[in-house]
């Protein structure tokens, strides 16, 4: 909840899924900040990557939201960095 509140106050903050312990909190972060500000992260090697993937699947996201969280968001960010160099 503190990370989501910080994201509400600062638009340059992104949330990653490894810091979110429950699937419903992923949905809450997306509802609060927008799907474009939530990134998948495996929390490896601390957690099993499959468990982290399953949390995203259990969060009640649409297939487009899943695609954005798993890949499109980070690709967009990295493209922006690449073009800035």
N, C-alpha and C positions, 0 to 999 in steps of 0.2 A: 504494500500500500504506500510506503514511503517513496519508493521509486516511481510509482505512478503519479503521486502528488508532485514530485520534483519534475516529472515530465510535463505535467499540466502547467507548471510555472516557467519552465525553460524549454522552448520548442526545439532546441538542438540536442536534447537527451533522447536516446534510443533505449529500448528495453530488450533484453535478450531472455529467451525462454529458460535458460539454465538457472536463472535466479528466481524463477517462479515455481514454487513447490507443488501447486495444484493446477490441473488443467483449467478449471473455471477461472483462475486468475489470469491465464493467457487471454481468455475471452474478455475479461474485465479490462485488461491493459489495452486491447484492441478497441474496445468500445470507448475508452477514455481518451486514447491518444491517436487512434487511427492505425490501421493495419500496416501502413508504410513505415511506422516507427517501431515495429516489433520484429526482431531477428531471431532465427533459430540458433541455438548454441547447445553443444552436447555436454558441457561441464566436464569433459574428459581431462584427465583420466579418473576423476573423482566419482563419476557415475557411469552406468552402462549407457552407451549411446542409444540403444534400442529403447530403453526406458524414456529417455528424453524425447525421442521421436514419437513414442506412443502418447506422451502428454499432449503434444500438438494435435495428434489425431483425435484425442478424447475431448478437446476443448470446444467442440461444436462449431468449427470453422467451415466455411464453404471451401470448395476445391480451389477457387481463386485465392482466397485468403491463405490457405495452406501453401500454395505455390509462392505467394509473396513472402510469407514468413520463412519458408525453407530456402528460397533461392533468389527471387526477383529483387527483394529489398537490398540484399548485400551486393548483388550484381550492379544495381543502380548506384549504390554508394561508391563501389570500386571504380566504376566507369567515370564518375565525377572526379575522383582522385586522379585517375589516369589522365584525364583531359586537363586537369589543373597543373600537371607537371610540365 
